[in-house]
Amino acid sequence: MSERTYGFATQQLHAGQSADPTTGARAVPIYQTTSFVFKDFATAKAVCSVEEFGYDYSRIGNPTNEVLENRIAALEGGTGALALASGSAATATTILNLTHAGDEVVAAKTLYGGSFNLFVNTLPKHGIRTILVDPADPDNFARAITERTRAIFVETIGNPDINVIDFEAVARIAEAHGLPLIVDNTFGTPYLFRPFDHGANISVHSATKFIGGHGTSIGGLVVDGGNFNWANGKFPDFTTPDPAYAGFVHWDKWGNYPGAGNIAFIIKLRLHYLRDLGASLSPFNAFLFLQGLETLSLRLERQVANTQKIAEWLEARPDVEWVAYPGLRSSPYYALAQKYLPKGAGAILTFGVKGGLDRAKRLIESTKIFSFLANVGDSKSLIVHPATVTHGQLSEAEQRLAGVRPEQVRLSVGTEDIDDLLWDLDQAFAASAP
Ligand SMILES: *Cc1c(COP(=O)(O)O)cnc(C)c1O
């Protein structure tokens, strides 16, 4: 490596890869193989007992996936990363990696619908309880912490409220209580927000969204900030002998690994929860996410600019009740967005249409460029009704808690010509007028 620290656009093309040593291939090869031939008996033993790093079986590690892992770790400034089959797998395994039955998580109540379900309905069946708090006041996190709390979980830009949290205030609370702060940075992307620069310890991503960027593949990533002391007494799995690996102690082995630093969280995640639950990412999908990452900053610059213009255009319309986008001066999160998201407040906004649910329905069915579907972060513009689709599985009370409203429409703004996007919305408003 050169002694120069490369900029983001250079790193998104190059970090974590050297040209293939066998063939010189410039693009990252797709190592579509389940298994890897062992050089000899001694290597097989060393790799399988993790005395040395190497490949044995693609459920646990694969060279194509590893380039993706190295690249995202470089882009976010982490010590290591793990690729998984989906963003949901990334979040679920992250929580399992630091909790036992009887433990608790404190989470912001403004969460992606799937994460909301994981915390409120699924994890409690396994004895892991989540206390949801209003993240607008960071002290709400402090008030919810008990002796059993093992993590704080927030999203960079909450959904569908499009809220921004005071990360540094929440990080100070987490640190004071010896707890890791986990940030779902899917809506932020490593280009707009680097969680570890603001005190977070672990970040998770749905790579499905902006990282892939083309709506082709489901995948997830976990990044280890390498900045948390897992030997603080709350996490015995890191500091006591692991019977699954001949009794080695994770913290002793990976707490300060030569050349990498503190990689204990991400290695244990791979060795326990990727190995045992098996939510591994296909190397082909890893390749597509690497293709996506190559243009992440370029797409985001365009998407953020388009979103800002659409937000201002919507705000000026008499048939729009409200617009939620932290890039607007009218947003209660404007100051926080200026501080934490100076390159732009993301490419997702919600608005309330006058005329309620009926008009929202007609509007969504009338767009010609915006596609009505359940996804975000595509280069193509998307439109959805959160109360029916992304948060449709929640009860009415849960929807209210998560900030979902009947008149609410969500846009994920793509890279199309802005004049075409404004034309499309304008004709959809006209077609849906009472
Ligand atoms: C989509 C999404 C997830 C879940 O990711 P999948 O790849 O769909 O499993 C988690 N968090 C956020 C913020 C998301 O948008």
The ligand as a Tripos MOL2 file, in Angstrom:
@<TRIPOS>MOLECULE
LIG
   15    15     1     0     0
SMALL
NO_CHARGES

@<TRIPOS>ATOM
      1 C1        -33.9500   -2.9510    3.7640 C.3       1 LIG1
      2 C2        -33.4480   -2.5740    5.0890 C.ar      1 LIG1
      3 C3        -33.0460   -3.5510    6.0120 C.ar      1 LIG1
      4 C4        -33.1560   -5.0230    5.7260 C.3       1 LIG1
      5 O1        -32.3070   -5.3920    4.6830 O.3       1 LIG1
      6 P1        -32.6110   -6.6400    3.7000 P.3       1 LIG1
      7 O2        -31.4090   -6.6340    2.8230 O.co2     1 LIG1
      8 O3        -33.8880   -6.3490    2.9980 O.co2     1 LIG1
      9 O4        -32.7290   -7.8470    4.5740 O.co2     1 LIG1
     10 C5        -32.5590   -3.1130    7.2230 C.ar      1 LIG1
     11 N1        -32.4790   -1.8150    7.5370 N.ar      1 LIG1
     12 C6        -32.8550   -0.8460    6.6770 C.ar      1 LIG1
     13 C7        -32.7460    0.5800    7.0780 C.3       1 LIG1
     14 C8        -33.3700   -1.1850    5.4280 C.ar      1 LIG1
     15 O5        -33.7570   -0.2230    4.5750 O.3       1 LIG1
@<TRIPOS>BOND
     1     1     2 1
     2     2     3 ar
     3     2    14 ar
     4     3     4 1
     5     3    10 ar
     6     4     5 1
     7     5     6 1
     8     6     7 2
     9     6     8 1
    10     6     9 1
    11    10    11 ar
    12    11    12 ar
    13    12    13 1
    14    12    14 ar
    15    14    15 1
@<TRIPOS>SUBSTRUCTURE
     1 LIG1         1 GROUP 0 **** ****
